[in-house]
């Protein structure tokens, strides 16, 4: 079992001259239909427009009038294989297209910044849902590869920071060794973690305090699931369905990208190495979503795509169009932090269309973090056994709550995971007063800033995910989530006046 997707981290900033470019991956057609690259730019100089009004790069997609679809290349949003990389290294021609929100010029306009997070000048980080990414993976099929192994657009002399994002840095180097020792000790050993680059104390101190504000709601949600299904394991099997084979995962991803008009914009890969359901990173300025095959369940996969692409990615694209797209302009507009709204919204979208939209994951993460602040690793592991029986799953939850610690015999937590339930409950409490379409159009902003920013927004090219276009139906889904999880509106109003 793996954890769900969806966190976004903003603690590190890459060079803006690199961040201000984004490429889309395309694969040449067979030689018999391909034409020389030099002739492609002469197809037409007119900007094409897609069905949803978003400008489309010249020479790609359906043409207007009597012109026919050019057979030059087709967008690719699937895995970049070693064979294709070798072709690139041997000098094979590879076309690079600007994403559809750019003009046809080589310089992005307006400048592109964050696609999934906007913190202190942040470019799209990774999905914080990955509590760990194996830094030692070798490049290969189905594995994470370093950004330098992928084609990219970058200005001469630009240096990409070597320091990994916070969540990669918080993955212990000796994770597997300590896990094995812990299991062999009958769950009594306290793991002693080592890190490649220990984070500054100021970073860890930011997330050292766990909150108990919504502890009662977290426990209530989990008790709902246990009453109905008996155990989490049964809940996962019944509501999640079977784990899908690769062919069906690819088909589902393609279908979803088509729904959102994102074909060719996001590179998607499959992996057996992640400890979470998915991870969204930028590799050489390209938004790249890696999906863990073990977590690609029949009825949950689209929820993950709604979380990562339909929420984080599209809100990031919309954010790039707004006058507050940079860290400096966010300060000028006095914007509140994007979280907990960002992760709360994405988490709601993960379960939005499920028949039984239980908020189990967000509730257990909140609960685990709260108790980690007062327990050692082994104490926490045994404590959450009342909710999760599978030792591997319990290990993952405890690891997330204790990440950043060296000596886990000491009480302490990494509280970032509480943002999910916190954001969910704040949005549900205010769901009748939020203009959700405007919230998405404005980009990486808190729902509390929507009305104040409305008059300043640039809306002509913003994109709304398909599941939010019917706002009345969308609100019905939110009401269903409240009902199924037995949440109490009067109590939420009292907790969040």
N, C-alpha and C positions, 0 to 999 in steps of 0.2 A: 504494500500500500504506500502511496506517496501523498504528499501534501498538495493542496490546491495551489493555483497560481495567483499572482496578482500584486505583489508589493512593488513599489517604485521607490528607488533611493535617489537622493539629491545631494549627497554630501561632498561629491567631488565634481570638479569642473574641468572639462577638456578645453583645448585651444579653440576659440571661437572661429578662427579662420578655417579650421578643419570641420567644425560642427556645422558651418554655414553651407555645407555641400552634402548632397545625398544622391546616391546612385541607385539605379534599379538594375537588376540582373536580367540579361536577355541571352537567349541561346540561339545561334544561327540555325536556319533551316538546312536541310540536306543540300549538298553542292549543286544538284541539278536545278534547284529553284532559287538559290541565293544569287544576289547581284553584288557587284563590287560596292564597297562602302562609299566610295567617292560619289556614286550616283544616287545614294539614298537621300542626301541633303537636297537634291534637286526635284524630289517628288512634288513638293508643294511648299510654299512659305506661309500658307494660311494656317492659322491655329485651329485645330479641330476641337470639338466640344463633345463630351460624353453625354449619356442619357440624363445624368443628374446635374448637368450644367458645369461640371468641372473641366477646365481646359485639359486637352490631351496632347501629349508631345507629337510633333510632326512626324508623319510616316508610320505611326503605330495605330492599330485599331481600325474601325470602319471609316471609310472615306465618305465625302459628301458629293452629291450629284452623281455624275456618270463614272467617276473614278472608282476603281475596284480596290479591294483590300490588297495591300502590298504583301507579297510572300517573303519579304526580306528577313523578318525575325519575329519571334513571338515572346511575349513576356514570360518570365520564369519566376515562380514563387516557391520553388521546391528546393531540395538539397543541392548544394554545390559539391559535386563529386570530385574525387582525386583526378579522374580522367580529364574533366573539364579544366581543372587547375593546370594540369600538364600542358594542355593545349594553349592556355594563356601564357605559360612560361616559355613555350616554344615559339611564340610570336604569332599565334593564331589571332586573327582579327576578332575583337570583342566590342560590340557596340554598347555604349553607355547612354542611357536616356535620363533626362531630368524627370522627377516625379510630376504627376499631373497638376500640382498646384503651382508649378513654376512656369515661367514663360519659356520660349524656345532658346533664349540666350544661355551662354555658358555660366553667367553669373546669376545666382538665385535672386529673385525679386518677388516678394520681400525676403530678407534674410531668413533662412530656416534655423530654428533653434530647437527647443525641446520637443520631442515627439511623445514622450511618456512621462516626463516629469519636468517641472519648472520650479526649482528651488533657487538657490543662490547662483543664478546664471546657468542652471543645469541643462545639459543636453539630455537626450533620452538615455537614462541609466539602464539598468537591468530590471527585470521583474524581481522585486524583492522576495517573491515567493520562493526563489531558490535559496534555501538555507545554505546550500553549498554547491559549488561547481568544482569538479575535479581539475585542479590546476595542472596536474601531471599528465593529463590525457594526451596521447599522441594523436597527431592529425590523422584522420582516417574516416572511413564511411561510418555514419551514424554517431560520430563523436564530435565534441566541441573542438574547434580549431582556433588558433590565435588569429587576431584580426589581420596580422601581417600576411597570412596565407591567402587572403581574399583580395580580389581586385578592388581598387579604391581611387577616388579623386582626391588629391591633396595638393596644396600649393608647395612650391619648392621651398625647402628650408624649414618646413613645419615639423615640429617634434611632437610626437604623440606621447602623452605621459605614460610611464611604465607602471605606475602604481595602480593596482586593481581597484575596482569599486569596493565599497565597504563590505558588502556581503560576501564577496570572494575572499577578501582579507580576513573575514571572521570565520572562515572554514579552517578547522584545525588541520595541520599537516599530518598529524598522527591519528587521524580520525578512525581509520579501520583497525589499527592496532589497539587503540583504547576501547573500541566497541567490542572487539574480541575478548579483551581482558575483562571487561565489565560483564559480559555474558557468561564467561567461564567462572566468575566469582559468585554466581547465583544472584546477580544484580546487587551486590553489596559494595563493590569497588567504586571509588570516586574518581572518575576520569581526570587525568592531568593533561590538559591540552596544550599544544604548541602551535604557534602561528608564525607565518613567514614574515609578516610586518605588523607587529603589535600596533593597534590603533592608539592614538593619543588619548590620554585619560579624559580629556574634555569631550571627545566623541562618545565614549562609553558612558560617561556620566549623564549625558543627555537622555539616555534610555535606561537608566539604572532603577528608576522608581516604577513599580507596578501599581496600577489603579484598581480599586475595588468598587468603583461607582456602579458598574453594570454586572457585578458578580451574580446577583440574584437572577438577572435575565439570562446570563450565560448558563447557569445551572438549570434553569427552567427549560431552556431550549433543548439541552441534552437529555433531560428527563423525558421530554416529549418523545424523542427518538427512541429511547430505551423502552418506554411503555408500549410503543407501537411495534417495534421490530425486535425487541429483546436484547440486541447487542449492536454495536456499531458495525461489526463485521457483516452481520445479516443485512443491516441497512445499506451498506455499500454494495453488497451483491444484488439485492432486490432492486434498489433505485438506480444504481450506476450501470447495471448490465454487465455484459462480458467485455473483456479487454479486446480491442479491435486489432486485426492484422494490419500491416503497413498499408496494403492496397486500399483498405477502407478508410484509414486515417487520411491518406492523400486525397481520396475522393471527397471526404467531408471538409477538408481544409480548402480545396479548390472551390467547392460549392459555397462555403462561407465567404471567401474572398470575393466571389462574384456578387454575392448579396450586398456587400459593402462597397463594391466598386474599387477594390484594392488589389486586383490581380496585377502582378508585376511590381508592386510597391514594397511588399514585405517578403523577405527570404525566409522560408520555413524549412526546418530540418527535423529529423527524428533522431532520438538518442536513447540508449539504454543506460546512460551513465548518470543522469540527474537524480537527485534525491527529492525533487519536487515534481509537480505535474508539468510545469512549463517554465521557461526563462526567456525574457525578452531583453536583448542586448543590442548595442550598436557595434558592429564590427566594421572598421574602416568606413564609418559614416553611413552604414546600411542598417536599417532596422531588421533584426534577425530574430525570429521566434523559433526556439528549440523546444520540442515536445517530448516528454518522457513517454515511451511506448507503454510502460507498465501502468501509467495513469490514464491512458487514452481509452476510457470506458464508453460504451455505446451511447448511454444517455447523458453523459457528463461532458463529452468532448466539445460540443457546441457552446456550452456554458463557459468553458475555458476560453474559447475564441471570442465570445462576447466580452469577456473580462479583459483579455489582452489587446485584441484588435478593435472590437466595437467600442471599448471605453478608453483605455489608455492611449492607443494609437490615434484614433480619430480625434479625441480631445486635444492631443498633442498637435496634430495637423491644424486644427482650428486655432490653437493658441498661437501658431506661427503667423497668423494673419492679423493678430490683434496688436494694438499699440502698446500693450504690456508684455510683449513677447520676450523682452530681455530682463535680466535681473535688475538693471538700473531703472527701467521703466516700471517694473513691479513696485519698486520702492516709491516712485513718484506717484503711483496710483494708490499707494498705501494698501496693497492687497494683503488679505489674510493668507496664511499658508494653504496650499492646495489640499493637503491632508488635514483632517480625516475625510473630507468630502470625496477626494479622488478614489481612495481605496474602499470607502463605504459604497460608493456608486458601483465600482467595478465588482465588488463582492455581491451586491444585490443582483447585478446582471448575470453573475455566474449561475444563480438559481432561478432567475426570473421566469423562465418558461417551463420549469419542471412541474410535474403533476404534484409532487410532494417537496416543495422548496424549503427544506429544513436548513437552518443556518448553523449546522453542527460544527463545521470547521472553524468558523469565526468564534463560536462560543468556546470550543475547547482550547483554542489558542489563547483567548482572553483568560480563561480559567488557569491554564498551565503557567502563563507568565505571572499571574498574581501570586500563585503559591511558590513559584521559583524564587521569589524575592525573600522568602522565609525558610527555604528548604535547601538541602544539598541535592546533588543530582540523583543519588540513589533513593533518597526520601521522596523526591518528586516522582521518580519513575514508579515506585510502588504506590504512591498516592493516587495517581490517575488511572490505576488498574481498574477502578470501579467504573470507568467509562470506556476504556480501551483494553482489550485482552491481549491482542497481538503484541509481543515484545518488540518487534522491529518498528511497529508504528509508534509505540510509546517512546522508544529511543529517539525517533525523529522529532517528536514534539518536545521532548526534554532538551534535545540538542538545540533546537531553535530558541527555547527559553533561556538556555545557559550559554549561548554563543558569546564569544568575547572573553569568557572567564578562562583563567589558566588552571586554578585549583577549584574544582567544582564541589569540593567538600564544604565550601563556604556558601552561605545564602547569597543570592544575587540573581538578577534577571536582566535580560535584554528585552525591553518592553515594547519594541516597535510593533510586534505582532498584535498588540491590543488595538491597533488603529482600525482593524477590520470591523470588529463588532461596534466599536465607538462610532465609526462613520456610518455604519448601517443604521444604528438606532437614532442617530441625530437626523438622518435623512428621513427615516420612517416617521419620526415624531413631527417633522415639518412638511410631510409629503403633500398636503393640501395647499401649501403656500408657495411651493417651488415651481417655477417655470422650467421644466426639465429640458425642453428643447433649447431654450436660451442658455441654460447652464452648460449644455454640451457645446453650443456654438461659441461661447465665450472662451473655451479652452480650459487651461489649468487654473481654475479659480474655485473658491469656496462658494457654496450655495448662498452664504450670507452676503456675498458681494454682488450678486446678480443684478438686483434692481439698481444699485448705484452705478454699475458699469454699462447698463443697457444702452444708454444714449451715446456712448463712446465706441460701441462695437462696430467692427467691419464684418458684415454678415453675408455679403453677396456671393462668397465662394466657400462658406462653411458647409460642413457635411454632418448629417444626422444619421446615426446607425439605424438600420431598417426596423429594429424592434422598438424604437422610440418614436416613430413617425405618427402613430396613432396614440395620442397622449391619453385619451380616455381609456383605451384598452390597457395602456401602460400602467395607469393608476389602479386599474382593477387587479393587475398582477401584484402590485405592491400591497394592496389590501389583502390579497390571498396569502402573501408571505406573512403579514401580521397575524392573520387568523390561524394559519397552520402552526406557527411557532408559539401560539398562545401568548402573544405580547399584549400588554395592557396599555391602551392609549392614555388613560388618565394617569397611570403611573409614570409613563414616559414624559408627560407634560409636567408632572411634579418634579421628576429628576432633572429635566431640561426646560426650565421655565422660559 
